[in-house]
Amino acid sequence: MKAKQILSILTILTICLSTKAQEKVHCIYDDCGFEPGQTVYLFGDQVQLREAPTTNSKVLKTLSIGSPLVIQEKHENSWPYKGVDHPFYKVTYKGVTGYVLGGLISLEKKVINDVVHLFGRSKAGDEDYLLIRSLKDDGSFTEKSTRLANGQFYLSALGSKGLPNVEGVLFVDYLAEACGVEGGGIYLFQQEGALHQVARLSQVSDAGVYYFWEEFIFPDDAHGIPGKIRYKKEMGENLDESAHWKKTSKETKILVWNDYGLELAQR
């Protein structure tokens, strides 16, 4: 097999399969729920810890956003919250056991430069959204939402990645296990304690037919540029495999973070 053919196959495999070593995948399916023994944190505020898995049972305690809980088990009862049907979970809070709706529990907790971020989901029509609540020192919080192009994703806190004036980078990293499923993800940068969505990058392919690939190369990455972001986009189409006839195009840009946004770097 020719070297170019081998490289092409390896490229397709890289695009179609996720090989990233991440912590926990979040998704819209039941098997992505919380596990017994797992410590979780409340996404909702003034949440009622109830005696039974219903919305009208006795309230045992009222809990603040970010309160830690330990999952005991998932119950078959469910209730809609922000357009999504969630099961109740039996949980323990400081020795008190009761029930909380799953939608009021944060998918995960990420801390960036001492700011706590909690995550939930909502649905409007056919569109899925990720909700992000960022806690303030006075116990209040801000909330922002971002549309999800893929219902399976990881949440990664990446540090500053070498960017000046950026406290940390949050990446909503899509899981694309099959060809034709959109990968890539959403980048949010934290500055002065607030998250700012800066880019949506797409990575999708259909083996042997086409691929579309966008990526950021940060200052701390291999081949990174100090203080700047390299944006790369590549598209390819297989017009006639037997004749090795392919069409590809590439685009690169150098970007800088400035005043809560990305802009083209000046020469």
C-alpha positions in Angstrom: 0.0 0.0 0.0 1.4 3.4 -0.9 2.4 5.8 1.8 -0.2 8.4 0.7 -3.0 5.8 0.9 -1.8 4.8 4.4 -1.8 8.4 5.5 -5.3 8.9 4.1 -6.6 5.9 6.0 -5.0 7.1 9.2 -6.4 10.6 8.8 -9.9 9.2 8.4 -9.6 7.0 11.4 -8.3 10.0 13.4 -11.2 12.1 12.4 -13.9 9.4 12.9 -12.7 8.0 16.3 -12.3 9.9 19.5 -9.1 8.9 21.2 -9.0 11.6 23.9 -8.5 10.5 27.5 -11.2 12.5 29.2 -13.0 12.1 32.5 -16.8 11.7 32.0 -19.0 11.8 29.0 -22.4 13.6 29.4 -25.3 12.7 27.1 -29.1 12.7 26.8 -29.3 8.9 27.5 -30.1 7.1 30.7 -26.7 5.4 30.9 -25.1 8.9 31.3 -26.9 9.5 34.7 -25.3 9.7 38.1 -23.9 6.6 39.8 -24.4 5.3 43.4 -21.7 6.7 45.7 -20.9 9.6 43.4 -20.5 13.0 45.0 -22.5 15.7 43.0 -23.4 19.3 43.4 -26.7 21.1 43.1 -27.3 23.1 39.9 -30.5 24.5 41.2 -30.9 27.0 44.0 -33.3 26.7 46.9 -33.8 23.1 46.0 -36.2 21.1 48.1 -34.8 17.8 49.5 -38.0 15.7 49.7 -39.1 12.7 51.7 -40.3 10.9 48.6 -39.7 11.0 44.8 -42.6 13.3 44.1 -43.1 17.1 43.8 -45.7 17.2 46.6 -44.0 15.1 49.3 -42.7 16.5 52.6 -39.7 18.9 52.4 -36.9 17.8 54.6 -34.4 20.6 53.8 -34.0 23.5 51.4 -30.5 23.5 49.8 -28.5 26.2 48.1 -26.9 26.0 44.7 -23.5 24.2 44.8 -24.5 22.1 47.9 -22.7 18.7 47.8 -24.8 15.5 47.7 -24.0 11.8 47.6 -26.0 9.7 45.2 -27.7 6.6 46.7 -29.8 5.4 43.8 -31.9 6.5 40.8 -35.7 6.2 41.1 -38.1 5.3 38.3 -40.2 8.4 38.9 -39.4 11.4 36.7 -40.5 15.0 36.2 -39.8 17.6 33.4 -37.4 20.4 34.1 -36.5 23.0 31.4 -37.9 20.9 28.7 -36.1 17.6 29.7 -37.6 14.7 31.5 -35.4 13.8 34.5 -35.5 11.0 37.1 -35.5 11.5 40.8 -32.4 10.5 42.7 -32.2 9.3 46.3 -29.4 11.3 47.9 -27.7 12.1 51.2 -26.9 15.6 52.4 -25.0 15.9 55.7 -26.6 12.7 57.1 -30.1 13.5 55.8 -31.5 11.2 53.1 -34.1 12.3 50.7 -35.0 12.8 47.0 -33.9 15.4 44.4 -34.9 15.8 40.8 -31.9 14.9 38.5 -32.3 18.1 36.5 -31.4 20.1 39.6 -28.1 18.3 40.0 -25.1 19.7 38.1 -23.7 17.5 35.4 -20.3 18.3 36.7 -18.4 21.0 38.7 -15.4 22.9 37.2 -13.3 25.4 39.1 -11.4 28.0 37.0 -9.2 30.5 38.9 -11.4 29.9 42.1 -14.7 30.5 40.2 -17.1 27.5 40.4 -19.0 26.6 37.3 -22.0 24.2 37.4 -23.8 22.7 34.4 -27.3 21.7 33.4 -29.4 21.0 30.3 -32.4 22.4 28.7 -34.4 21.7 25.5 -36.4 23.9 23.2 -38.1 22.1 20.3 -35.4 19.9 18.7 -32.5 22.0 20.1 -30.4 20.9 23.1 -28.7 23.5 25.2 -26.0 23.5 27.9 -26.7 25.8 30.8 -23.7 27.2 32.8 -24.1 28.8 36.2 -21.1 30.6 37.6 -21.1 31.2 41.3 -20.2 34.6 42.9 -18.8 35.1 46.4 -22.1 36.5 47.7 -23.9 33.2 46.9 -25.6 34.5 43.8 -24.8 33.3 40.3 -24.9 34.2 36.6 -26.3 31.9 33.9 -25.5 31.5 30.3 -26.7 29.0 27.7 -25.1 27.6 24.5 -26.7 25.4 21.9 -25.3 21.9 21.5 -24.6 20.5 18.1 -23.9 17.1 19.6 -25.8 15.5 22.5 -22.7 13.7 23.8 -19.8 15.8 25.2 -17.0 16.2 27.8 -16.4 19.3 29.9 -12.7 20.2 30.1 -11.0 23.0 32.0 -7.8 23.6 30.1 -6.0 26.3 32.1 -5.0 29.5 30.4 -3.3 27.6 27.5 -0.6 30.4 27.5 -3.1 33.2 26.6 -2.5 36.6 28.2 -5.4 38.1 30.2 -7.3 34.7 30.2 -7.9 33.1 33.5 -8.8 29.7 32.0 -10.3 28.0 29.0 -13.5 25.8 29.2 -14.0 23.4 26.3 -17.3 21.7 25.6 -15.7 18.8 23.7 -18.1 16.8 21.5 -17.8 13.0 21.4 -18.0 11.8 17.8 -17.8 8.1 17.9 -19.1 7.5 14.4 -18.5 9.0 11.0 -21.0 11.7 10.1 -21.4 12.8 13.7 -20.3 16.3 14.4 -17.2 16.6 16.6 -15.2 19.7 17.6 -16.8 21.8 20.3 -17.3 25.1 22.0 -14.6 27.3 23.5 -15.3 29.7 26.4 -12.7 31.9 27.9 -12.8 33.2 31.5 -11.8 36.8 32.2 -12.4 38.7 35.4 -14.5 35.7 36.7 -16.9 35.7 33.8 -17.1 33.2 30.9 -17.2 34.4 27.3 -18.1 32.1 24.4 -15.5 32.8 21.7 -15.8 30.0 19.1 -17.6 27.0 17.8 -15.4 24.6 15.9 -16.7 21.7 13.8 -15.0 18.4 13.0 -17.0 16.0 10.9 -16.3 13.3 8.3 -17.8 10.5 6.3 -15.0 7.9 5.7 -14.0 7.7 2.1 -16.3 10.6 1.0 -15.4 13.9 2.7 -14.1 15.6 5.9 -14.3 19.1 7.5 -11.9 19.9 10.3 -11.4 23.0 12.4 -9.0 23.4 15.3 -7.3 25.9 17.6 -3.6 25.7 18.3 -2.8 27.6 21.5 0.5 29.1 22.7 1.1 26.1 25.0 0.5 23.6 22.3 3.1 22.1 19.9 3.8 24.6 17.2 1.9 27.3 19.1 2.7 31.0 18.8 3.4 33.0 22.0 0.3 35.0 23.0 -1.7 34.1 19.9 -4.0 31.4 18.6 -3.5 29.6 15.3 -6.8 28.7 13.6 -6.7 25.9 11.1 -9.5 24.7 8.7 -9.2 21.9 6.2 -11.8 20.4 3.9 -11.5 17.4 1.7 -13.6 15.5 -0.8 -13.0 12.2 -2.5 -14.1 12.6 -6.1 -12.9 9.3 -7.5 -11.1 6.9 -5.2 -10.0 4.5 -8.0 -8.2 7.4 -9.7 -7.0 8.9 -6.5 -8.8 12.1 -7.4 -9.3 14.3 -4.4 -10.1 17.9 -3.7 -8.8 19.6 -0.6 -8.6 23.2 0.7 -6.9 24.7 3.7 -7.2 27.9 5.6 -5.2 29.4 8.5 -5.6 32.5 10.6 -3.6 34.0 13.5 -5.9 35.3 16.2 -5.5 37.3 19.4 -7.7 37.6 22.4 -8.6 41.3 23.0 -11.4 42.9 25.0 -13.5 39.8 25.5 -13.3 38.6 21.9 -11.0 37.2 19.2 -9.7 39.3 16.4 -7.2 38.9 13.6 -3.6 39.5 14.7 -2.0 42.6 13.2 1.3 42.1 11.3 
